[in-house]
Amino acid sequence: MTETTNLSKIKRDKMIDTLKEIKKNITNEEVLDNLSIIENELTKKKYGLIWEEHEERVDKDLETQIPTFEEKKDKEIITNSDDKFNFLLEGDNLHSLYLLEKNT
């Protein structure tokens, strides 16, 4: 099974393909022009936030796997070896919070 993070694009592409098939069987110029307007709207660059209705792979992984920190020595910054250490956590906000919650 192939996972994707952009279901909106998949849906738009499917609608565009459907419109192209419909246009093959239509001879009325006004109807063709209106279908072209719809097709142009579907292909325009989109900006903004979209909340997809799907489960992300990482959410599925968290059901059966325990998250762990991975130390990257090449990114280590030491200013004073006597001080307690701090760390930088890189990742998606929600998933990083889950990781912190599980490790405290």
C-alpha positions in Angstrom: 0.0 0.0 0.0 1.4 3.4 -1.0 1.0 6.2 1.6 0.7 9.8 0.6 0.5 13.1 2.5 -1.4 14.9 -0.3 -4.9 13.5 -0.8 -6.2 16.8 -2.1 -3.8 16.6 -5.0 -4.9 13.1 -5.8 -8.5 14.1 -5.7 -7.8 17.2 -7.9 -5.9 15.0 -10.4 -8.8 12.5 -10.6 -11.3 15.3 -11.2 -9.1 16.8 -13.9 -8.9 13.4 -15.7 -12.7 13.1 -15.4 -13.2 16.5 -16.9 -10.9 15.7 -19.8 -13.0 12.5 -20.5 -16.2 14.5 -20.3 -14.9 17.2 -22.7 -14.1 14.6 -25.4 -17.9 13.9 -25.8 -19.1 17.5 -25.7 -19.4 19.8 -28.8 -21.3 22.7 -27.2 -18.7 25.6 -27.0 -20.3 27.2 -24.0 -20.3 24.0 -22.0 -16.6 23.3 -23.0 -15.7 26.9 -21.9 -17.3 26.3 -18.5 -15.5 23.0 -18.1 -12.3 24.7 -19.0 -12.9 27.3 -16.3 -13.4 24.5 -13.7 -10.3 22.7 -15.0 -8.2 25.9 -14.7 -9.4 26.4 -11.1 -8.4 22.8 -10.2 -4.9 23.3 -11.7 -4.1 26.7 -10.2 -1.5 26.8 -7.5 -3.0 26.5 -4.1 -1.8 28.1 -0.8 -2.9 27.5 2.7 -3.4 24.9 5.3 -5.3 21.7 4.6 -6.2 19.2 7.2 -6.5 15.9 5.4 -8.9 13.2 6.6 -6.3 10.4 6.8 -4.1 8.7 9.3 -0.4 9.6 9.0 2.2 6.8 9.0 3.8 8.1 12.2 0.5 7.9 14.1 0.1 4.3 13.0 3.7 3.6 14.0 3.2 5.1 17.5 0.4 2.5 18.2 3.0 -0.3 18.2 6.4 1.3 18.7 7.9 3.3 21.5 9.5 6.5 20.4 13.2 7.0 21.4 15.7 9.8 21.2 18.5 9.4 18.7 21.8 11.2 19.7 23.7 12.9 16.9 27.3 13.4 18.0 28.1 15.5 15.0 25.5 18.1 16.1 26.7 18.3 19.7 27.6 21.7 21.2 29.5 21.8 24.5 30.0 25.1 26.2 30.7 23.9 29.7 31.2 20.2 30.4 30.4 20.8 34.1 26.8 22.0 33.4 23.8 19.8 32.9 23.1 19.2 29.3 20.3 20.5 27.1 19.1 19.0 23.9 17.5 20.1 20.7 14.5 18.0 19.7 13.9 18.1 15.9 10.6 16.8 14.5 6.8 17.5 14.1 5.5 19.4 17.1 2.8 16.9 18.2 5.0 13.9 17.7 7.9 15.5 19.5 5.5 16.2 22.5 4.5 12.6 22.5 8.2 11.6 22.6 8.9 14.0 25.5 5.8 12.7 27.4 7.0 9.1 27.1 10.5 9.9 28.2 9.8 11.9 31.4 
